[in-house]
Amino acid sequence: MSKPYDLEERTFLFAKDCRVYIQKLPKTISNIEDGKQLVRSSGSVGANYIEANEKLGDKDFLFRVKIARKEAKESKYWLMLLNEMNAELREISQELIIEADALRKILSTIITKSKP
């Protein structure tokens, strides 16, 4: 399946897909706590990218995109932990890990190309 070209839409779908994945996880203490962290970080990728697009200036834009990239990296971390602890849902988590990494790379390219 091809990914949306619009990065705001793509980050929204990533956050939504993370939430769908979390709903499928067994309700263990670690899954609940790690899932909460994933909800926060996956949603923050898109929220910060949207804020970057409403920039107050070039420095603000770079700052917001860097936060979005940081949140994508954090999302990958939580997904990797959940992936290790929930073998029965590994196919879903692997796809989300790949998408988190792809978003990080896209955001890194935006940062590199936006520097003066």
C-alpha positions in Angstrom: 0.0 0.0 0.0 1.4 3.4 -0.9 1.8 6.0 1.8 0.1 9.4 1.5 2.4 12.1 0.0 0.9 14.7 2.4 3.1 14.5 5.6 0.3 15.8 7.9 -2.0 13.0 6.7 0.8 10.4 6.9 1.7 11.4 10.5 -2.1 11.3 11.4 -2.4 7.8 10.0 0.7 6.7 11.9 -0.8 7.9 15.2 -4.1 6.3 14.4 -2.4 3.0 13.4 -0.4 3.0 16.7 -3.7 3.4 18.6 -5.3 0.5 16.7 -2.3 -1.6 17.5 -2.4 -0.7 21.2 -6.1 -1.7 21.4 -5.1 -5.2 20.3 -2.4 -5.7 22.9 -3.0 -7.9 26.0 -3.8 -5.7 29.1 -0.5 -6.3 31.0 1.0 -3.6 33.2 4.0 -3.2 30.9 1.8 -3.0 27.7 -0.5 -0.5 29.3 2.4 1.8 30.4 4.4 1.4 27.2 1.2 1.9 25.2 0.5 5.2 27.0 4.0 6.4 26.1 3.4 5.3 22.4 0.1 7.1 22.3 1.9 10.3 23.5 4.9 10.1 21.2 3.1 8.9 18.0 0.5 11.7 18.3 3.2 14.3 19.0 5.0 13.5 15.7 2.0 14.9 13.7 1.1 17.6 16.2 4.6 19.1 16.1 4.8 18.8 12.3 1.5 20.7 12.0 2.8 23.4 14.4 6.0 23.6 12.3 3.8 24.4 9.3 2.2 27.3 11.2 5.7 28.6 12.0 6.5 31.9 13.6 9.8 32.0 11.7 12.6 29.8 10.3 14.0 29.0 13.8 10.6 28.0 15.1 10.0 25.8 12.0 13.3 23.9 12.6 12.7 23.6 16.3 9.2 22.0 15.7 10.4 19.6 13.0 13.3 18.5 15.3 10.8 17.8 18.1 8.7 15.8 15.6 11.8 13.8 14.6 12.6 13.2 18.3 9.1 11.9 18.9 9.3 9.6 15.8 12.5 8.1 17.3 10.8 7.7 20.7 7.8 6.1 19.0 10.1 3.6 17.4 11.6 2.8 20.8 8.3 2.0 22.4 7.2 0.0 19.4 10.4 -2.1 19.6 9.8 -2.8 23.3 6.2 -3.8 22.6 7.3 -5.9 19.7 9.7 -7.8 21.9 7.0 -8.5 24.5 4.1 -9.3 22.2 5.2 -11.9 19.6 1.7 -12.6 18.5 1.3 -9.1 17.1 4.8 -8.8 15.7 3.7 -8.3 12.1 1.8 -5.2 13.0 4.5 -3.8 15.2 7.2 -4.4 12.6 5.2 -2.3 10.0 4.8 0.5 12.6 8.5 0.4 13.4 9.3 0.7 9.7 6.9 3.7 9.4 8.3 5.4 12.5 11.8 5.1 11.0 10.6 6.4 7.6 9.0 9.4 9.3 12.3 10.1 11.1 14.2 10.0 7.9 11.7 12.3 6.1 11.9 14.8 9.0 15.7 14.6 9.0 15.8 15.4 5.3 13.5 18.4 5.9 15.8 19.6 8.7 18.9 19.2 6.5 17.3 21.0 3.5 15.9 23.8 5.7 19.2 24.8 7.3 20.7 28.0 5.9 
